[in-house]
Amino acid sequence: MNEEKFRVYRCQECGNVGFDRVTDKGKDSHCSLCSAIISDRPGMIYVSSDKEARRHAGILATMAQTSTSKVSMGIGLRRRVLDIVESLVNMNRVKPITLEQVLTECVDAGIPRERAMHFLDILRDENLITHDSESVMSIT
């Protein structure tokens, strides 16, 4: 007979952190929020008591919040860089502006030059701006 365990998981569908009672690691369970199937995979946490499961779920939830806040901070910087580009283009009466103008404005706004360049590349990849080595123009 299999020993009862608790599977601590982070749902790959909705991000919910939870735990479920299982009798066998090979048996699937369901997310308590979205009902997606939770299967055993490398790194899955199994514990022997309800108390341990709650503790590990709390740790996993805290880790998930930390990574989410880092992502949203990046989204905020991306938005700020895009706003700077749009402002400069509008001030230049929708004519192309130089990359140096954008980078200078970003540095003045407290965004390091390397980070600004990184986000300009992302914005270009998302087709929100076009830029080459000399000019930048907003597409939006």
Salt bridges, closest charged atoms under 4 A:
GLU4 OE1 - ARG21 NH1 3.08
ASP50 OD1 - ARG54 NE 2.89
ASP83 OD1 - ARG79 NH2 2.60
GLU86 OE1 - ARG79 NH2 3.46
GLU100 OE1 - ARG113 NH2 2.81
ASP121 OD1 - ARG124 NH2 3.63
ASP121 OD1 - HIS131 NE2 3.33
ASP125 OD1 - ARG124 NE 3.95
GLU126 OE1 - ARG78 NH2 2.88
